[in-house]
Amino acid sequence: TKLPLVVIDGANVAYAYAQALGMNPNTSLGSKSIGRTEPEVLGIEIAVKYFLDAGCRVQVVIPLYWMRRKPNDDNNNGNGTIKQK
């Protein structure tokens, strides 16, 4: 049987984790004030590990601009994929 699939919104998890750690100078995630919060990718790693340890398959969806691409990489269709080991 196939393991259950968990899809994680990586951007929201990373920003929420940064806010929970007190790294957010803003009062809410939607705030546009000066001093924008940087996402904390450790939050994504923790979430992925949690679900993998629970026996699930995991996919993380992140914004395309978070991916570092070569300028001549025209084969990317806008989806980032992270392969599991």
Backbone hydrogen bonds, N-H to C=O, Kabsch-Sander energy under -0.5 kcal/mol:
donor,donor_aa,acceptor,acceptor_aa,energy
6,V,57,R,-2.7
8,I,6,V,-0.5
8,I,59,Q,-3.1
10,G,8,I,-1.3
10,G,61,V,-2.1
11,A,61,V,-0.7
13,V,9,D,-2.2
14,A,10,G,-2.6
15,Y,11,A,-2.5
16,A,12,N,-2.5
17,Y,13,V,-2.4
18,A,14,A,-1.9
19,Q,15,Y,-2.2
20,A,16,A,-2.5
21,L,17,Y,-1.7
22,G,19,Q,-1.5
23,M,18,A,-2.7
31,S,28,S,-1.3
40,E,14,A,-1.7
41,V,39,P,-0.7
43,G,40,E,-1.7
44,I,41,V,-0.6
45,E,41,V,-2.0
46,I,42,L,-2.5
47,A,43,G,-2.1
48,V,44,I,-2.8
49,K,45,E,-2.5
50,Y,46,I,-2.3
51,F,47,A,-2.0
52,L,48,V,-2.6
53,D,49,K,-2.8
54,A,50,Y,-1.1
55,G,52,L,-1.7
56,C,51,F,-2.4
57,R,4,P,-3.4
59,Q,6,V,-2.5
61,V,8,I,-3.0
62,I,60,V,-0.5
66,W,63,P,-1.9
67,M,64,L,-1.9
69,R,67,M,-0.7
73,D,70,K,-2.0
74,D,72,N,-1.6
76,N,73,D,-0.6
83,K,81,T,-0.6
